[in-house]
Amino acid sequence: MSTAPTPPIETEQNTARIAQLNDAARHQRLRNSRTVFTRISSRLIDDSLPADQQALRRVLIQSALLRKMATAEFTADNDPHREHDFGQPR
């Protein structure tokens, strides 16, 4: 009888490296990373605004989100896997 292979166990070193890479990406220190804004940020824009005002609001919202990402504080409560890839607003 054969058993399915078990996935590799993440080590503390791997977790620390993932957090380090996520921090570098969030602070725009990695050339091969990018931030993608999904549709959720579009929900913050009032569709009744003229197109030029929608575009300006989109830029302002994205700028605010980038600033928030750069200053994110990770704790055991909002980052249970310690990879710095998720955070809850306070």
C-alpha positions as CSV (number, residue, x, y, z in Angstrom):
1,M,0.0,0.0,0.0
2,S,1.4,3.4,-0.9
3,T,0.7,6.7,0.7
4,A,0.6,10.1,-0.8
5,P,3.8,12.1,-0.4
6,T,3.7,14.6,2.4
7,P,4.3,18.2,1.4
8,P,7.6,19.7,2.7
9,I,7.3,21.4,6.1
10,E,8.0,25.1,6.1
11,T,10.9,26.0,8.2
12,E,11.5,29.1,10.3
13,Q,14.1,30.1,7.8
14,N,11.7,29.8,4.8
15,T,9.1,31.8,6.7
16,A,11.6,34.5,7.5
17,R,12.7,34.7,3.9
18,I,9.1,35.0,2.6
19,A,8.5,37.8,5.1
20,Q,11.7,39.5,4.0
21,L,10.7,39.3,0.3
22,N,7.2,40.5,1.0
23,D,8.6,43.5,3.0
24,A,11.0,44.3,0.1
25,A,8.2,44.1,-2.4
26,R,5.9,46.3,-0.3
27,H,8.6,48.9,-0.1
28,Q,9.2,48.7,-3.8
29,R,12.8,47.4,-3.4
30,L,12.3,44.5,-5.8
31,R,12.6,45.1,-9.5
32,N,10.5,42.1,-10.4
33,S,7.5,42.8,-8.1
34,R,4.5,44.9,-8.7
35,T,1.4,46.0,-6.8
36,V,-1.9,45.2,-8.5
37,F,-5.1,46.9,-7.4
38,T,-8.1,44.8,-7.8
39,R,-11.8,45.7,-8.4
40,I,-12.3,46.2,-4.7
41,S,-10.5,49.5,-4.9
42,S,-12.8,50.6,-7.7
43,R,-15.8,50.2,-5.3
44,L,-14.4,53.2,-3.4
45,I,-15.0,55.4,-6.4
46,D,-18.4,57.0,-7.0
47,D,-19.6,56.0,-10.5
48,S,-21.7,59.2,-10.6
49,L,-18.6,61.3,-10.7
50,P,-17.3,62.6,-14.1
51,A,-14.7,60.4,-15.6
52,D,-11.8,62.8,-14.9
53,Q,-12.8,63.0,-11.2
54,Q,-13.0,59.2,-11.1
55,A,-9.5,58.9,-12.5
56,L,-8.2,61.4,-9.9
57,R,-9.9,59.7,-7.1
58,R,-8.5,56.3,-8.3
59,V,-5.0,57.8,-8.2
60,L,-5.5,59.2,-4.7
61,I,-6.9,56.0,-3.3
62,Q,-4.1,53.9,-4.8
63,S,-1.6,56.4,-3.4
64,A,-3.1,56.1,0.1
65,L,-3.1,52.3,-0.1
66,L,0.5,52.3,-1.1
67,R,1.4,54.5,1.9
68,K,-0.6,52.2,4.2
69,M,1.1,49.2,2.8
70,A,4.6,50.7,3.4
71,T,3.8,51.4,7.0
72,A,2.0,48.1,7.8
73,E,2.6,46.7,11.2
74,F,2.4,43.0,11.5
75,T,1.4,41.2,14.7
76,A,0.5,37.7,15.7
77,D,-3.1,38.7,15.5
78,N,-3.1,40.0,11.9
79,D,-0.2,37.9,10.5
80,P,-0.6,34.4,11.9
81,H,1.7,32.7,9.4
82,R,4.4,35.4,9.9
83,E,4.9,35.9,6.2
84,H,3.9,39.7,6.1
85,D,1.5,39.0,3.3
86,F,-1.7,40.0,5.1
87,G,-2.7,42.7,7.4
88,Q,-6.0,43.9,8.9
89,P,-6.7,47.5,9.2
90,R,-7.0,48.7,12.8
